[in-house]
Amino acid sequence: MNRIDDLWDDRLFVTRARAVPIVSTIAGSATALLPMVAQTPALPPFGLLMLLGWRLLRPEMWQAWVALPLGLADDLIGGQPLGSAMALWTLCFLMLDIVDNRLVWRDYWVDWLVAAIAIIFCIWGGWSIARFTGGGGAIFTIGPQIAMSVFCFPAIVRICAALDHWRLSR
């Protein structure tokens, strides 16, 4: 009986270890469903921030292709043109792979700078794709969203670290 309980606990541990990063990223994307009315982008893209937080916290955990299905979920949940987050998030992951290969060491400030560049790229890219498809508005409307996203990133990394501690605890 004890052996069955150990196998069950191991399966739960593996499931939790694999599912928590994915579920938390999709939950971050689902914040776009909150009932909030705004004329300009007001909330940071929490799905992107969670994705970057997990990727910078645990670089060995995800391959670059993981950004495709998570970007698809973000596009479907958030209502962006289909493929925009898929392409932009995948490009960010490829950029992060290049940064990981080139840098000898990374610390908190380097991670924040890399995340800020990725955030600016993704928000500007999403605005450009939306502008190309007939929406988007003026470029200055995304400035507050970019600033809020960059300054919220350390809090998101702390959330990812707390979730990581929980998912790896027995």
One Martini backbone bead per residue (centre of mass of N, CA, C, O) as a GRO file, in nm:
protein
  170
    1MET     BB    1   0.056   0.064  -0.019
    2ASN     BB    2   0.302   0.257  -0.005
    3ARG     BB    3   0.384   0.240  -0.304
    4ILE     BB    4   0.127   0.372  -0.418
    5ASP     BB    5   0.157   0.640  -0.270
    6ASP     BB    6   0.431   0.714  -0.395
    7LEU     BB    7   0.337   0.719  -0.690
    8TRP     BB    8   0.119   0.933  -0.651
    9ASP     BB    9   0.307   1.156  -0.546
   10ASP     BB   10   0.490   1.164  -0.796
   11ARG     BB   11   0.271   1.241  -1.001
   12LEU     BB   12   0.186   1.503  -0.865
   13PHE     BB   13   0.460   1.639  -0.875
   14VAL     BB   14   0.500   1.634  -1.183
   15THR     BB   15   0.242   1.781  -1.258
   16ARG     BB   16   0.301   2.038  -1.096
   17ALA     BB   17   0.581   2.104  -1.225
   18ARG     BB   18   0.451   2.139  -1.521
   19ALA     BB   19   0.177   2.318  -1.477
   20VAL     BB   20   0.230   2.587  -1.330
   21PRO     BB   21   0.361   2.763  -1.556
   22ILE     BB   22   0.128   2.737  -1.760
   23VAL     BB   23  -0.111   2.828  -1.585
   24SER     BB   24   0.009   3.106  -1.502
   25THR     BB   25   0.029   3.219  -1.790
   26ILE     BB   26  -0.271   3.188  -1.864
   27ALA     BB   27  -0.372   3.357  -1.625
   28GLY     BB   28  -0.232   3.614  -1.719
   29SER     BB   29  -0.393   3.630  -1.986
   30ALA     BB   30  -0.683   3.634  -1.836
   31THR     BB   31  -0.678   3.941  -1.743
   32ALA     BB   32  -0.824   4.041  -2.007
   33LEU     BB   33  -1.120   3.950  -1.882
   34LEU     BB   34  -1.152   4.180  -1.721
   35PRO     BB   35  -1.380   4.425  -1.610
   36MET     BB   36  -1.245   4.673  -1.819
   37VAL     BB   37  -1.254   5.017  -1.900
   38ALA     BB   38  -1.067   5.147  -2.186
   39GLN     BB   39  -0.903   5.357  -2.425
   40THR     BB   40  -0.637   5.242  -2.323
   41PRO     BB   41  -0.373   5.078  -2.237
   42ALA     BB   42  -0.342   4.966  -1.890
   43LEU     BB   43  -0.251   4.684  -1.880
   44PRO     BB   44  -0.044   4.455  -1.847
   45PRO     BB   45   0.102   4.172  -1.995
   46PHE     BB   46   0.085   3.906  -1.791
   47GLY     BB   47   0.161   3.673  -1.974
   48LEU     BB   48   0.435   3.785  -2.060
   49LEU     BB   49   0.551   3.826  -1.776
   50MET     BB   50   0.534   3.529  -1.691
   51LEU     BB   51   0.703   3.415  -1.918
   52LEU     BB   52   0.960   3.579  -1.851
   53GLY     BB   53   0.987   3.494  -1.559
   54TRP     BB   54   1.027   3.192  -1.611
   55ARG     BB   55   1.262   3.211  -1.819
   56LEU     BB   56   1.461   3.369  -1.622
   57LEU     BB   57   1.446   3.172  -1.379
   58ARG     BB   58   1.411   2.902  -1.590
   59PRO     BB   59   1.587   2.834  -1.871
   60GLU     BB   60   1.565   2.503  -1.880
   61MET     BB   61   1.248   2.447  -1.899
   62TRP     BB   62   1.224   2.595  -2.183
   63GLN     BB   63   1.160   2.608  -2.501
   64ALA     BB   64   1.094   2.798  -2.779
   65TRP     BB   65   0.819   2.649  -2.869
   66VAL     BB   66   0.632   2.726  -2.619
   67ALA     BB   67   0.538   3.009  -2.727
   68LEU     BB   68   0.323   2.922  -2.927
   69PRO     BB   69   0.086   2.808  -2.747
   70LEU     BB   70   0.085   3.051  -2.549
   71GLY     BB   71   0.028   3.263  -2.770
   72LEU     BB   72  -0.236   3.143  -2.864
   73ALA     BB   73  -0.382   3.176  -2.597
   74ASP     BB   74  -0.348   3.484  -2.587
   75ASP     BB   75  -0.495   3.549  -2.850
   76LEU     BB   76  -0.769   3.413  -2.773
   77ILE     BB   77  -0.816   3.571  -2.506
   78GLY     BB   78  -0.736   3.885  -2.596
   79GLY     BB   79  -0.796   3.950  -2.922
   80GLN     BB   80  -0.576   3.930  -3.100
   81PRO     BB   81  -0.417   3.875  -3.362
   82LEU     BB   82  -0.355   3.593  -3.505
   83GLY     BB   83  -0.002   3.539  -3.419
   84SER     BB   84   0.131   3.766  -3.259
   85ALA     BB   85   0.222   3.625  -2.994
   86MET     BB   86   0.355   3.389  -3.126
   87ALA     BB   87   0.580   3.549  -3.269
   88LEU     BB   88   0.686   3.738  -3.041
   89TRP     BB   89   0.749   3.521  -2.825
   90THR     BB   90   0.943   3.355  -2.999
   91LEU     BB   91   1.146   3.583  -3.047
   92CYS     BB   92   1.210   3.621  -2.748
   93PHE     BB   93   1.321   3.338  -2.698
   94LEU     BB   94   1.547   3.357  -2.904
   95MET     BB   95   1.682   3.601  -2.770
   96LEU     BB   96   1.730   3.458  -2.495
   97ASP     BB   97   1.916   3.240  -2.609
   98ILE     BB   98   2.135   3.434  -2.705
   99VAL     BB   99   2.191   3.565  -2.432
  100ASP     BB  100   2.270   3.302  -2.283
  101ASN     BB  101   2.518   3.242  -2.479
  102ARG     BB  102   2.676   3.527  -2.439
  103LEU     BB  103   2.658   3.532  -2.143
  104VAL     BB  104   2.834   3.470  -1.854
  105TRP     BB  105   2.645   3.657  -1.677
  106ARG     BB  106   2.369   3.700  -1.440
  107ASP     BB  107   2.144   3.937  -1.311
  108TYR     BB  108   1.895   4.132  -1.210
  109TRP     BB  109   1.955   4.374  -1.408
  110VAL     BB  110   1.982   4.211  -1.667
  111ASP     BB  111   1.703   4.083  -1.659
  112TRP     BB  112   1.548   4.353  -1.662
  113LEU     BB  113   1.661   4.456  -1.930
  114VAL     BB  114   1.574   4.218  -2.106
  115ALA     BB  115   1.274   4.240  -2.033
  116ALA     BB  116   1.233   4.530  -2.133
  117ILE     BB  117   1.298   4.473  -2.427
  118ALA     BB  118   1.080   4.255  -2.466
  119ILE     BB  119   0.838   4.429  -2.389
  120ILE     BB  120   0.872   4.649  -2.598
  121PHE     BB  121   0.864   4.464  -2.843
  122CYS     BB  122   0.580   4.335  -2.793
  123ILE     BB  123   0.408   4.589  -2.771
  124TRP     BB  124   0.495   4.718  -3.036
  125GLY     BB  125   0.425   4.473  -3.215
  126GLY     BB  126   0.124   4.462  -3.140
  127TRP     BB  127   0.063   4.746  -3.240
  128SER     BB  128   0.156   4.704  -3.535
  129ILE     BB  129  -0.040   4.478  -3.603
  130ALA     BB  130  -0.297   4.633  -3.530
  131ARG     BB  131  -0.245   4.866  -3.728
  132PHE     BB  132  -0.241   4.689  -3.987
  133THR     BB  133  -0.554   4.582  -3.917
  134GLY     BB  134  -0.701   4.877  -3.808
  135GLY     BB  135  -0.568   4.957  -3.540
  136GLY     BB  136  -0.405   5.093  -3.227
  137GLY     BB  137  -0.345   5.383  -3.277
  138ALA     BB  138  -0.144   5.569  -3.111
  139ILE     BB  139   0.178   5.541  -2.996
  140PHE     BB  140   0.147   5.694  -2.709
  141THR     BB  141  -0.055   5.479  -2.573
  142ILE     BB  142   0.186   5.261  -2.491
  143GLY     BB  143   0.368   5.395  -2.277
  144PRO     BB  144   0.228   5.325  -2.001
  145GLN     BB  145   0.234   5.018  -2.046
  146ILE     BB  146   0.538   4.987  -2.059
  147ALA     BB  147   0.608   5.111  -1.785
  148MET     BB  148   0.431   4.922  -1.611
  149SER     BB  149   0.563   4.657  -1.705
  150VAL     BB  150   0.854   4.712  -1.617
  151PHE     BB  151   0.775   4.774  -1.308
  152CYS     BB  152   0.621   4.483  -1.265
  153PHE     BB  153   0.832   4.257  -1.309
  154PRO     BB  154   0.950   4.201  -1.022
  155ALA     BB  155   0.679   4.096  -0.906
  156ILE     BB  156   0.650   3.859  -1.104
  157VAL     BB  157   0.909   3.714  -1.022
  158ARG     BB  158   0.818   3.663  -0.731
  159ILE     BB  159   0.577   3.489  -0.807
  160CYS     BB  160   0.739   3.276  -0.959
  161ALA     BB  161   0.917   3.196  -0.715
  162ALA     BB  162   0.686   3.103  -0.533
  163LEU     BB  163   0.575   2.890  -0.731
  164ASP     BB  164   0.842   2.733  -0.752
  165HIS     BB  165   0.861   2.652  -0.458
  166TRP     BB  166   0.587   2.500  -0.452
  167ARG     BB  167   0.630   2.299  -0.698
  168LEU     BB  168   0.912   2.172  -0.548
  169SER     BB  169   0.758   2.079  -0.314
  170ARG     BB  170   0.664   1.803  -0.088
   0.00000   0.00000   0.00000
